Amino acid sequence: MQWLPEDGVSGTLVGRAWVPAGSRGQPAGPAVVTFREDGVFDISEVAPTMSSLLELNDPAVLVRATSGRYIGSADALMHNTLQQGGTGPRLLAPCDLQVLKAAGVTFAASLVERVIEEQAKGDASQAEAIRARVLGLLGGSLANIEPGSPKAQALKELLVRQGLWSQYLEVGIGPDAEVFTKGPVLSAVGAGAEIGIHPGSAWNNPEPEVVLAVNSRGEVKGATLGNDVNLRDFEGRSALLLGKAKDNNASCAIGPVLRLFDAGFSLQDVRRCTVHLEVKGSDGFLMRGESSMSQISRDPLDLVAQTIGKHHQYPDGFMLFLGTAFAPTQDRGEPGSGFTHKLGDVVRIASPMLGTLVNTVTTSDRAEPWTFGLQAFFANLAARGLLSHK
């Protein structure tokens, strides 16, 4: 399976892997790794956590200068990752102590769908009729509306008069972005893992997104891919259910690798990239879509600035989901029923410079329980003699 970026390991690629116990008695544990032509190398001795690596002024320089300890080939690592219960090294989400943050309603297309969810009160059968009415009033698109502009304010006044103003429109075209905490530190799953949908949800979808890696100083050091799973019925019933809709066991997938900024990859490449989505069901269902970062309504650096500053600090950095333009309307069942996941769906999220993130859908109560939290993480670092590093 092609899962690394299209240019292979020519970029500075890092990640995290669970490495089995060593022959010299080193305990098993999560390691920061880098990907090269001759394999995957553990660089934990100089970067015990991904968070500490990203605090460096130029982490790519350290990664390229560190030889590290060979743990296997990239193909073997992915093979082990896909083998549930395997004993070899396996991929994890490429983040550890960073807070998991997400920006919502950052694309015009998804903004319209959020309004539909709210108007439908989470009832998928009403979506098609509401979509036609909302798009009619908007003139078909919100793509040319700059958030916080006089034009956006005029549109707000029109929609208020029509009874269609929404809290989603407020964060979509108003001055303040929606930024929320997606999940607890260390809770994200990586490539190959099952991704969880709340068992009570009957209307949900994947959210293929670019995820920025930001350090404690608010500096963006690289990018990866993520799936910010969305429960359209929960959030549509009430915005106060956002936490329940977004933060569930295995509901946040990030990976497969983190591509650090270097001479060949920058934030400009992120601004130009396209994220592709494919969902394959065991029932033969196939859905494809894409989200182009060129259509985002708020610049990534604006979203970073609205997340961190004098008003809020992140001593260990954060991972920031940038939102998606993809909001599926393709019927999976009866006409007008829209799309929702089924157990066993295989979700592929890909972008040429970031690789491919693959996960299989289950329900959050059936996904592997999350047990490796902060206490376990620091105890493991101590057992491996890594806590003395900064």
Summary of the structure (lengths in Angstrom):
residues: 390
radius of gyration: 20.9
end to end distance: 36.1
largest distance: 71.8
contacts: 1326
relative contact order: 0.19
helix: 28%
strand: 28%
